[in-house]
Amino acid sequence: MRIFTNFDTKLRRKKYEEYQREYGPDNVLCITRSRLYRWLKVFIPTFVVALVSLLLLLLSYNRFGSSPFVYILIAVILMDIVFAFPILGKLIDYISDFIIIVPNCMIMYDQGGIFRRNVITINSQSIKTISIRKT
């Protein structure tokens, strides 16, 4: 899906295939965010927000009845919107951030929202050391 000019959810596949044609399939590596990131940063927070919203609505309806329920519903919807934007940002990061490694360089694509894309290319000759930190 392509929205506006900078946000393309199929960019990863297009670039990967382009570099495979150029360097050969064995010489190209594509690194993306892990599925654990998707669960911890997208699915679980979405579930928690939905569960809290549902509990707030049920408890407020049981406690106050139907007369102020419309105002409570509006407040819960606004709260959901406020908490949904950071989750949406994490989803965009999961879908669109990737690194492609080819024999002579490393290209990092960072999509920040629908209007900003940052592409950084590092020549393999300029890489001195690589350190990995896992938590």
C-alpha positions as CSV (number, residue, x, y, z in Angstrom):
1,M,0.0,0.0,0.0
2,R,1.4,3.4,-0.9
3,I,0.2,6.5,0.9
4,F,1.5,9.9,-0.2
5,T,5.0,9.7,-1.8
6,N,7.2,8.8,1.2
7,F,5.2,6.0,2.9
8,D,5.4,2.8,0.9
9,T,4.7,-0.5,2.8
10,K,6.1,-2.5,-0.1
11,L,9.4,-0.6,-0.2
12,R,11.3,-3.3,1.7
13,R,10.3,-6.0,-0.8
14,K,11.0,-3.8,-3.8
15,K,14.5,-2.8,-2.6
16,Y,15.3,-6.3,-1.5
17,E,14.4,-7.7,-5.0
18,E,16.3,-4.8,-6.7
19,Y,19.5,-5.6,-4.7
20,Q,19.1,-9.3,-5.3
21,R,19.0,-8.7,-9.1
22,E,22.0,-6.4,-8.8
23,Y,24.3,-8.4,-6.4
24,G,22.8,-11.9,-6.5
25,P,20.4,-13.6,-4.0
26,D,23.3,-15.0,-1.9
27,N,24.9,-11.6,-1.4
28,V,21.9,-9.6,0.0
29,L,20.7,-9.7,3.5
30,C,17.6,-7.9,4.8
31,I,17.2,-7.3,8.5
32,T,13.8,-6.3,10.0
33,R,12.3,-5.9,13.4
34,S,11.6,-9.1,15.3
35,R,8.1,-10.6,15.9
36,L,8.8,-10.1,19.6
37,Y,8.9,-6.4,19.0
38,R,5.5,-6.6,17.3
39,W,4.0,-8.5,20.2
40,L,5.6,-6.4,23.0
41,K,5.1,-3.0,21.3
42,V,2.0,-3.4,19.2
43,F,-0.3,-6.3,20.1
44,I,0.0,-6.4,23.9
45,P,-0.5,-2.6,24.3
46,T,-3.4,-2.6,21.9
47,F,-5.0,-5.4,23.9
48,V,-4.4,-3.7,27.2
49,V,-5.9,-0.4,26.0
50,A,-9.0,-2.2,24.6
51,L,-9.4,-4.2,27.9
52,V,-9.0,-1.1,30.1
53,S,-11.5,0.8,27.9
54,L,-14.0,-2.0,28.1
55,L,-13.6,-2.3,31.8
56,L,-14.0,1.4,32.3
57,L,-17.2,1.5,30.2
58,L,-18.7,-1.5,32.0
59,L,-17.8,-0.3,35.5
60,S,-19.1,3.2,34.8
61,Y,-22.3,2.0,33.3
62,N,-22.9,-0.3,36.3
63,R,-22.0,2.5,38.8
64,F,-23.7,5.6,37.2
65,G,-26.3,4.2,34.9
66,S,-27.1,5.4,31.4
67,S,-27.5,9.2,32.1
68,P,-23.8,10.2,32.2
69,F,-22.7,7.3,30.1
70,V,-22.4,9.3,26.9
71,Y,-19.9,11.7,28.5
72,I,-17.9,8.8,29.9
73,L,-18.0,7.1,26.5
74,I,-16.6,10.3,24.9
75,A,-13.8,10.5,27.6
76,V,-12.9,6.8,27.0
77,I,-12.8,7.3,23.2
78,L,-10.5,10.3,23.6
79,M,-8.3,8.3,26.0
80,D,-8.1,5.5,23.4
81,I,-7.0,8.0,20.7
82,V,-4.3,9.4,23.0
83,F,-2.9,5.9,23.8
84,A,-3.3,4.6,20.2
85,F,-1.0,7.1,18.5
86,P,2.2,5.8,20.1
87,I,1.1,2.2,19.4
88,L,0.5,3.2,15.7
89,G,4.0,4.7,15.6
90,K,5.4,1.4,16.8
91,L,3.4,-0.4,14.1
92,I,4.8,1.9,11.4
93,D,8.3,1.2,12.8
94,Y,7.7,-2.5,12.6
95,I,6.3,-2.5,9.1
96,S,8.7,0.0,7.5
97,D,12.1,0.1,9.2
98,F,14.7,-2.3,7.7
99,I,18.3,-2.7,6.9
100,I,19.7,-4.1,3.7
101,I,23.3,-5.4,3.7
102,V,25.0,-5.8,0.3
103,P,28.7,-6.6,-0.3
104,N,29.9,-3.0,-0.5
105,C,27.5,-1.1,1.8
106,M,24.7,-1.2,4.4
107,I,21.5,0.8,3.7
108,M,19.2,1.6,6.6
109,Y,15.7,2.8,5.9
110,D,13.9,4.5,8.8
111,Q,10.3,5.6,8.1
112,G,9.0,8.2,10.6
113,G,5.3,8.5,10.0
114,I,3.8,9.1,6.6
115,F,5.8,12.1,5.6
116,R,9.4,11.4,6.6
117,R,11.8,8.7,5.4
118,N,15.4,8.7,6.4
119,V,17.8,6.6,4.3
120,I,21.4,6.1,5.6
121,T,24.1,4.4,3.5
122,I,27.3,3.3,5.2
123,N,30.2,2.1,3.0
124,S,31.6,-1.2,4.2
125,Q,35.1,0.2,4.1
126,S,34.1,2.7,6.9
127,I,32.9,0.0,9.3
128,K,35.6,-0.7,11.8
129,T,33.9,-2.8,14.5
130,I,30.5,-4.3,15.1
131,S,29.1,-4.7,18.6
132,I,25.9,-6.4,19.5
133,R,23.9,-5.8,22.7
134,K,20.9,-8.0,23.5
135,T,18.6,-7.6,26.4
